[in-house]
Amino acid sequence: MVFRRTFFRTRCHKGTRRTTPQVGAGENWVCVEAFERPDGVAALADYDVSVRTDGCFVATGPTQLVGPAQMQAVDGRTIVNPLAEFDACFPT
C-alpha cells in the first residue's frame, strides 16, 4: 500500500471577503476546503456555514462533491451522509 502526502486546508470568510468584521455569528459564512482527492488531484469544496452566538455551527457541503444528504448503505438501508451536513461547537 502506498501512502501519499495529502494536504488539507480550510479558509473561512463571512459574507464577501470584503465584509467587515470577519467575526461573529451569522448564516453567511463560507468555508473553502482545499484537499487532495484519492486520485491525487487537488480539489476545493465550499461549505455554507451557519454560526450561532453560543459557538455552535452547522456546515453544509456541496452536493456535487459530497453527495446527497441521504445515501444507500451496502446492505440497502438509507442512511445519512455524514459529509453532506455536520454540526459541532467551538469552546466558548
Rosetta constraint file for C-alpha pairs under 8 A:
AtomPair CA 6 CA 35 HARMONIC 7.27 0.50
AtomPair CA 6 CA 36 HARMONIC 5.87 0.50
AtomPair CA 7 CA 34 HARMONIC 7.45 0.50
AtomPair CA 7 CA 35 HARMONIC 5.49 0.50
AtomPair CA 7 CA 36 HARMONIC 6.11 0.50
AtomPair CA 8 CA 33 HARMONIC 7.08 0.50
AtomPair CA 8 CA 34 HARMONIC 5.58 0.50
AtomPair CA 8 CA 35 HARMONIC 4.62 0.50
AtomPair CA 8 CA 36 HARMONIC 7.24 0.50
AtomPair CA 9 CA 33 HARMONIC 5.64 0.50
AtomPair CA 9 CA 34 HARMONIC 5.07 0.50
AtomPair CA 9 CA 35 HARMONIC 6.65 0.50
AtomPair CA 10 CA 31 HARMONIC 6.39 0.50
AtomPair CA 10 CA 32 HARMONIC 5.51 0.50
AtomPair CA 10 CA 33 HARMONIC 4.26 0.50
AtomPair CA 10 CA 34 HARMONIC 6.15 0.50
AtomPair CA 11 CA 31 HARMONIC 5.49 0.50
AtomPair CA 11 CA 32 HARMONIC 5.38 0.50
AtomPair CA 11 CA 33 HARMONIC 6.60 0.50
AtomPair CA 12 CA 29 HARMONIC 6.85 0.50
AtomPair CA 12 CA 30 HARMONIC 5.55 0.50
AtomPair CA 12 CA 31 HARMONIC 4.00 0.50
AtomPair CA 12 CA 32 HARMONIC 6.20 0.50
AtomPair CA 13 CA 17 HARMONIC 5.94 0.50
AtomPair CA 13 CA 22 HARMONIC 6.33 0.50
AtomPair CA 13 CA 29 HARMONIC 5.69 0.50
AtomPair CA 13 CA 30 HARMONIC 5.57 0.50
AtomPair CA 13 CA 31 HARMONIC 6.47 0.50
AtomPair CA 14 CA 19 HARMONIC 6.62 0.50
AtomPair CA 14 CA 20 HARMONIC 7.99 0.50
AtomPair CA 14 CA 22 HARMONIC 5.48 0.50
AtomPair CA 14 CA 23 HARMONIC 7.27 0.50
AtomPair CA 14 CA 28 HARMONIC 5.65 0.50
AtomPair CA 14 CA 29 HARMONIC 4.26 0.50
AtomPair CA 14 CA 30 HARMONIC 6.32 0.50
AtomPair CA 15 CA 19 HARMONIC 5.84 0.50
AtomPair CA 15 CA 28 HARMONIC 5.11 0.50
AtomPair CA 15 CA 29 HARMONIC 5.93 0.50
AtomPair CA 15 CA 30 HARMONIC 7.36 0.50
AtomPair CA 24 CA 51 HARMONIC 7.70 0.50
AtomPair CA 24 CA 53 HARMONIC 7.32 0.50
AtomPair CA 25 CA 50 HARMONIC 7.54 0.50
AtomPair CA 25 CA 51 HARMONIC 4.82 0.50
AtomPair CA 25 CA 52 HARMONIC 5.08 0.50
AtomPair CA 25 CA 53 HARMONIC 5.24 0.50
AtomPair CA 25 CA 55 HARMONIC 7.81 0.50
AtomPair CA 26 CA 50 HARMONIC 5.76 0.50
AtomPair CA 26 CA 51 HARMONIC 5.22 0.50
AtomPair CA 26 CA 52 HARMONIC 6.44 0.50
AtomPair CA 27 CA 49 HARMONIC 6.32 0.50
AtomPair CA 27 CA 50 HARMONIC 4.02 0.50
AtomPair CA 27 CA 51 HARMONIC 6.13 0.50
AtomPair CA 28 CA 48 HARMONIC 7.39 0.50
AtomPair CA 28 CA 49 HARMONIC 6.78 0.50
AtomPair CA 28 CA 50 HARMONIC 6.49 0.50
AtomPair CA 29 CA 48 HARMONIC 6.14 0.50
AtomPair CA 29 CA 49 HARMONIC 4.97 0.50
AtomPair CA 29 CA 50 HARMONIC 6.27 0.50
AtomPair CA 29 CA 51 HARMONIC 7.52 0.50
AtomPair CA 30 CA 46 HARMONIC 6.53 0.50
AtomPair CA 30 CA 47 HARMONIC 5.69 0.50
AtomPair CA 30 CA 48 HARMONIC 4.80 0.50
AtomPair CA 30 CA 49 HARMONIC 5.67 0.50
AtomPair CA 31 CA 46 HARMONIC 5.71 0.50
AtomPair CA 31 CA 47 HARMONIC 5.14 0.50
AtomPair CA 31 CA 48 HARMONIC 6.59 0.50
AtomPair CA 31 CA 49 HARMONIC 6.99 0.50
AtomPair CA 32 CA 44 HARMONIC 6.54 0.50
AtomPair CA 32 CA 45 HARMONIC 5.57 0.50
AtomPair CA 32 CA 46 HARMONIC 4.46 0.50
AtomPair CA 32 CA 47 HARMONIC 6.27 0.50
AtomPair CA 33 CA 44 HARMONIC 5.49 0.50
AtomPair CA 33 CA 45 HARMONIC 5.09 0.50
AtomPair CA 33 CA 46 HARMONIC 6.37 0.50
AtomPair CA 33 CA 47 HARMONIC 7.68 0.50
AtomPair CA 34 CA 42 HARMONIC 7.15 0.50
AtomPair CA 34 CA 43 HARMONIC 5.82 0.50
AtomPair CA 34 CA 44 HARMONIC 4.63 0.50
AtomPair CA 34 CA 45 HARMONIC 6.67 0.50
AtomPair CA 35 CA 42 HARMONIC 5.84 0.50
AtomPair CA 35 CA 43 HARMONIC 5.51 0.50
AtomPair CA 35 CA 44 HARMONIC 6.43 0.50
AtomPair CA 36 CA 40 HARMONIC 5.65 0.50
AtomPair CA 36 CA 41 HARMONIC 5.62 0.50
AtomPair CA 36 CA 42 HARMONIC 4.53 0.50
AtomPair CA 36 CA 43 HARMONIC 5.96 0.50
AtomPair CA 37 CA 41 HARMONIC 5.39 0.50
AtomPair CA 37 CA 42 HARMONIC 6.21 0.50
AtomPair CA 37 CA 43 HARMONIC 6.57 0.50
AtomPair CA 45 CA 61 HARMONIC 7.25 0.50
AtomPair CA 45 CA 62 HARMONIC 6.66 0.50
AtomPair CA 45 CA 65 HARMONIC 7.17 0.50
AtomPair CA 46 CA 61 HARMONIC 6.61 0.50
AtomPair CA 46 CA 62 HARMONIC 6.41 0.50
AtomPair CA 47 CA 59 HARMONIC 5.93 0.50
AtomPair CA 47 CA 60 HARMONIC 5.34 0.50
AtomPair CA 47 CA 61 HARMONIC 4.62 0.50
AtomPair CA 47 CA 62 HARMONIC 6.46 0.50
AtomPair CA 48 CA 59 HARMONIC 5.63 0.50
AtomPair CA 48 CA 60 HARMONIC 5.24 0.50
AtomPair CA 48 CA 61 HARMONIC 6.71 0.50
AtomPair CA 49 CA 57 HARMONIC 6.70 0.50
AtomPair CA 49 CA 58 HARMONIC 5.64 0.50
AtomPair CA 49 CA 59 HARMONIC 4.37 0.50
AtomPair CA 49 CA 60 HARMONIC 6.41 0.50
AtomPair CA 50 CA 57 HARMONIC 5.44 0.50
AtomPair CA 50 CA 58 HARMONIC 5.34 0.50
AtomPair CA 50 CA 59 HARMONIC 6.57 0.50
AtomPair CA 51 CA 55 HARMONIC 6.64 0.50
AtomPair CA 51 CA 56 HARMONIC 5.97 0.50
AtomPair CA 51 CA 57 HARMONIC 4.34 0.50
AtomPair CA 51 CA 58 HARMONIC 6.75 0.50
AtomPair CA 52 CA 56 HARMONIC 5.45 0.50
AtomPair CA 52 CA 57 HARMONIC 6.00 0.50
AtomPair CA 54 CA 89 HARMONIC 7.97 0.50
AtomPair CA 54 CA 92 HARMONIC 7.20 0.50
AtomPair CA 55 CA 89 HARMONIC 5.45 0.50
AtomPair CA 55 CA 90 HARMONIC 5.13 0.50
AtomPair CA 55 CA 91 HARMONIC 6.87 0.50
AtomPair CA 55 CA 92 HARMONIC 6.18 0.50
AtomPair CA 56 CA 87 HARMONIC 7.26 0.50
AtomPair CA 56 CA 88 HARMONIC 5.63 0.50
AtomPair CA 56 CA 89 HARMONIC 3.80 0.50
AtomPair CA 56 CA 90 HARMONIC 6.05 0.50
AtomPair CA 57 CA 87 HARMONIC 5.49 0.50
AtomPair CA 57 CA 88 HARMONIC 5.68 0.50
AtomPair CA 57 CA 89 HARMONIC 6.08 0.50
AtomPair CA 58 CA 85 HARMONIC 6.97 0.50
AtomPair CA 58 CA 86 HARMONIC 5.75 0.50
AtomPair CA 58 CA 87 HARMONIC 4.30 0.50
AtomPair CA 58 CA 88 HARMONIC 6.84 0.50
AtomPair CA 59 CA 85 HARMONIC 5.55 0.50
AtomPair CA 59 CA 86 HARMONIC 5.49 0.50
AtomPair CA 59 CA 87 HARMONIC 6.19 0.50
AtomPair CA 60 CA 84 HARMONIC 5.80 0.50
AtomPair CA 60 CA 85 HARMONIC 4.36 0.50
AtomPair CA 60 CA 86 HARMONIC 6.75 0.50
AtomPair CA 61 CA 65 HARMONIC 7.69 0.50
AtomPair CA 61 CA 66 HARMONIC 6.40 0.50
AtomPair CA 61 CA 83 HARMONIC 6.67 0.50
AtomPair CA 61 CA 84 HARMONIC 5.02 0.50
AtomPair CA 61 CA 85 HARMONIC 6.05 0.50
AtomPair CA 62 CA 66 HARMONIC 6.05 0.50
AtomPair CA 62 CA 67 HARMONIC 7.50 0.50
AtomPair CA 62 CA 84 HARMONIC 7.23 0.50
AtomPair CA 63 CA 67 HARMONIC 4.59 0.50
AtomPair CA 63 CA 68 HARMONIC 5.49 0.50
AtomPair CA 63 CA 69 HARMONIC 7.86 0.50
AtomPair CA 63 CA 84 HARMONIC 6.89 0.50
AtomPair CA 66 CA 83 HARMONIC 5.88 0.50
AtomPair CA 66 CA 84 HARMONIC 5.84 0.50
AtomPair CA 67 CA 71 HARMONIC 7.91 0.50
AtomPair CA 67 CA 81 HARMONIC 7.54 0.50
AtomPair CA 67 CA 83 HARMONIC 7.91 0.50
AtomPair CA 67 CA 84 HARMONIC 6.60 0.50
AtomPair CA 68 CA 81 HARMONIC 6.94 0.50
AtomPair CA 68 CA 84 HARMONIC 6.44 0.50
AtomPair CA 69 CA 80 HARMONIC 6.02 0.50
AtomPair CA 69 CA 81 HARMONIC 5.29 0.50
AtomPair CA 69 CA 82 HARMONIC 7.97 0.50
AtomPair CA 69 CA 84 HARMONIC 5.21 0.50
AtomPair CA 69 CA 85 HARMONIC 7.18 0.50
AtomPair CA 70 CA 78 HARMONIC 6.49 0.50
AtomPair CA 70 CA 79 HARMONIC 5.56 0.50
AtomPair CA 70 CA 80 HARMONIC 4.50 0.50
AtomPair CA 70 CA 81 HARMONIC 5.18 0.50
AtomPair CA 71 CA 78 HARMONIC 5.60 0.50
AtomPair CA 71 CA 79 HARMONIC 5.44 0.50
AtomPair CA 71 CA 80 HARMONIC 6.19 0.50
AtomPair CA 71 CA 81 HARMONIC 5.88 0.50
AtomPair CA 72 CA 76 HARMONIC 5.70 0.50
AtomPair CA 72 CA 77 HARMONIC 5.64 0.50
AtomPair CA 72 CA 78 HARMONIC 4.57 0.50
AtomPair CA 72 CA 79 HARMONIC 6.04 0.50
AtomPair CA 73 CA 77 HARMONIC 5.26 0.50
AtomPair CA 73 CA 78 HARMONIC 6.12 0.50
AtomPair CA 73 CA 79 HARMONIC 6.41 0.50
AtomPair CA 81 CA 85 HARMONIC 7.56 0.50
AtomPair CA 82 CA 86 HARMONIC 6.54 0.50
